[in-house]
């Protein structure tokens, strides 16, 4: 999920009532810090990088994001009947479904910024 998607969630009245607002704020802060680190590394180097490669990577990222959203919708639909059983069952089902996502290895690799020197 991108920062663009997370920010509106943080101000959602349902989130405020559920008490999850701080959790969302923590996730936003973590993603913001990761983005800042990545920008600090890439921005000074961007003019030396191949523009076609950057464009292709951006396009691939957008496609992966769209597939992830679609996959998430599929997981929620698949697990929705378990909500009648219990919220924990539905949550476990969704977590398992996301773990089985064929995009997961690539998304995890892209999210791992340990390669950054700072």
Secondary structure, DSSP 8 states (H G I E B T S, - for coil): --HHHHHHHHT-HHHHHHT-HHHHHHHHHHHHHHHHHHHHHHGGGGGGS-HHHHHHHHHHHHHHHHHHHHHHHHHHHHHGGGGGT-HHHHHHHHHHHHHT-TTHHHHHHHH--TTS--
